[in-house]
Structures are given as C-alpha cells and as structure tokens.
Amino acid sequence: AMATRALSLLLCCALVLGGCATLSEDECRSADWGEIGYVDGRKGKPRSQLEEHVEACAELGIRPDRTRYFNSRERGLKEYCRADNGYRVGRAGERYHDVCPAALEPAFLKRYHAGKRIYEVERRISNLESERRNKEQQLDKARSDDERHRLRNELRNLDHRLRTARD
C-alpha cells in the first residue's frame, strides 16, 4: 500500500511537472468541485478545463461532480466577465477564451480590447528599445565608416518608430 501510494504520488508529480495535471493527488482527493468550478470561472478558463481535471484525477478513480462544477463556474464567470476585469485581462496580455455570457460579453470585450492594445504597444516599445540597445552596441564595435553610417541610419529609423509607438 505504501509503495502504491508513493508510486501514485510520483506519477502525479511527474504530471504536474510535465504541465499536464491541473490538480495534485491531494487536490483530487479533497476536491470541492463547486469551488474548483468557481475559481476556474473567475479565471476565465474554457469549459474544456474540466476535462483536464478529469484527466488529472482519473488514475485515482475520482470523477468530478460536473453539475456542481459548471453551476459554480457560471458564478465565477459573472465576476470574470466584468468590464473592469476585461481591461485587466487584456492589459496583462492574457488570452480570452470566449467564455462570457452574451449579456456580459460586449462590455467585457470593449475593455479587454482596450487593455490588449496597451499591452501590445508596450510590448512593441520594449522590443524596439531592446533593438535600439543592440544597434548602439553594434555601433560602438563598428570598424568601418560605411558600417557606422548604416547603423546610425538604422538608429534614426528605430528612434522614429519608437516615437510613433509611444504616441
């Protein structure tokens, strides 16, 4: 029994480290499927998240309470799908999984897209700044006048692109 438990724990750990398991052995055994559904809803997880939980707990012979999970997930989605949260999700660059109820989705998406645009512009600015630092280092190491001239032109172009992105 001890060896079986150790093997189960080892398999579960391997799954967790492999990124496959959504729940640990202990979480499967003590699962409150209502709470898990609620948390998944608040995080905007897709319906398929339950199947990942099923897979994580299957070797232990534990089956989720689908009704409790989905009823609670709906409550969690009402919090996730608030417009202010849409902005936070977009701003963080998180993916939206088309989970919001029709009545809440338009306001959520409007704010999500606004936040996502800011996230993408900030990412673009960061990439351009990184590219600029790289070109400056190349300029410092440049050996010929032609290479320095080319790099200065590229830096001017990057500066223009950075100003445009910041605007």
Secondary structure as the mmCIF struct_conf table of DSSP 4:
data_model
#
loop_
_struct_conf.conf_type_id
_struct_conf.id
_struct_conf.beg_label_comp_id
_struct_conf.beg_label_asym_id
_struct_conf.beg_label_seq_id
_struct_conf.end_label_comp_id
_struct_conf.end_label_asym_id
_struct_conf.end_label_seq_id
HELX_RH_AL_P HELX_RH_AL_P1 MET A 2 GLY A 18
TURN_TY1_P TURN_TY1_P1 GLY A 19 GLY A 19
BEND BEND1 THR A 22 LEU A 23
HELX_RH_AL_P HELX_RH_AL_P2 GLU A 25 ARG A 29
TURN_TY1_P TURN_TY1_P2 SER A 30 SER A 30
HELX_RH_AL_P HELX_RH_AL_P3 TRP A 33 ARG A 42
TURN_TY1_P TURN_TY1_P3 LYS A 43 GLY A 44
TURN_TY1_P TURN_TY1_P4 ARG A 47 SER A 48
HELX_RH_AL_P HELX_RH_AL_P4 GLN A 49 ALA A 58
TURN_TY1_P TURN_TY1_P5 GLU A 59 GLY A 61
HELX_RH_AL_P HELX_RH_AL_P5 ARG A 66 TYR A 80
TURN_TY1_P TURN_TY1_P6 CYS A 81 CYS A 81
BEND BEND2 ARG A 82 ARG A 82
HELX_RH_AL_P HELX_RH_AL_P6 ALA A 83 ARG A 91
TURN_TY1_P TURN_TY1_P7 ALA A 92 GLY A 93
HELX_LH_PP_P HELX_LH_PP_P1 GLU A 94 TYR A 96
BEND BEND3 ASP A 98 ASP A 98
BEND BEND4 CYS A 100 CYS A 100
TURN_TY1_P TURN_TY1_P8 ALA A 102 LEU A 104
HELX_RH_AL_P HELX_RH_AL_P7 GLU A 105 LYS A 141
BEND BEND5 SER A 144 SER A 144
HELX_RH_AL_P HELX_RH_AL_P8 ASP A 145 ARG A 166
#
